[in-house]
Amino acid sequence: MKNILYLLLVVCTTTTICAQSKINAFLTPSDTLNKPRRNALVITEASAIGLSLVGLNQLWYADYEKSKLHTLNDNEEWLQMDKFGHVFSSYQIGSAGASLLHWSGVGKRDQLLYGATLGFGFLTVVEVFDGYSKEWGFSWGDMLSNAAGTGLFVGQELLWQEQRFTLKFSFHQTKYASQRPDKLGEGLLEEILKDYNGQTYWLSANLHSFFKNEKIPKWLNLAFGYGADGMLAGTNETVSGVFVPQDRIRQYYLSLDVDFSRIKTNSHFLKSVFSILNVIKVPFPTVEINNKNGIKFHAMYF
């Protein structure tokens, strides 16, 4: 019996190692152009983007009246939290697009030209959808934010050949969603996407890349955050004919963070996991400065 258990243990261990080895080999970036990978990637991305746009049109815009293409100045809404969301999304989609082309062995120039601009291209199409919807409109403020996110990624690659500044996101639930679930979301998933009161966008700077001091851990970042609170609507407006008082405040944060992409590992599987985790700001003790209460300390901020 003991021998059988030992044999089973050896078989399971060997199978796991082989499986991990195959996954690691698959995730290892190609040193030269791998045409099958590149072609599969292009087809997959085109299909995913196409299906996403069709789904978005049917599930979101189909419920609202169409109009001629028109613009909308929404730069004063939500204390610009939605604009930070556009910067973040464009940056992250572009980062993923460039990384996938790097995985398929595409050269650096084409990574930046066709991969890093993926977010800007996708969000531009979404903005055109907004322009043809009577409920919304084409926003030049959104377009500028999309360009800023793409520019932040491309600019750092051209200047330093690395991302010393990373855009990150964190979220905590607030009391406002329950007061207006139609606008701010109902349930955690919707609230993450819609409740700007609980969102925080971070510019996370890697300390070692600037100071080159071996006493500073290579993964340690200093993060600057922006958030807002007290918002039930985009502006101080009436809801269903009733004026809704809003005590709207801007919040600025200073905290530490972890750059998972700088944690050394030979496992490309772990590197892939770390790249996903790197989208989220790691909770740390945080100092908040706002235009209502002055300075506030959080023992742990999400």
Secondary structure, 3 states (H helix, E strand, C coil): CHHHHHHHHHHHHHHHHHHHHHHHHHHCCCCCCCHHHHHHHHHHHHHHHHHHHHHHHHHCHHHCCECCCCECCCCCHHHHHHHHHHHHHHHHHHHHHHHHHHHCCCCHHHHHHHHCCHHHHHHHHHHHHHHCECCCCECHHHHHHHHHHHHHHHHHHHHHCCCCEEEEEEECCCCHHHHCHHHHCCCHHHHHHHCCCCEEEEEEEEHHHHHCCCCCCCCEEEEEEEEEECCCCCCCCEECCEECCCCCEEEEEEEEEECHHHCCCCCHHHHHHHHHHCCECCCEEEEEEECCCEEEEEEEEC
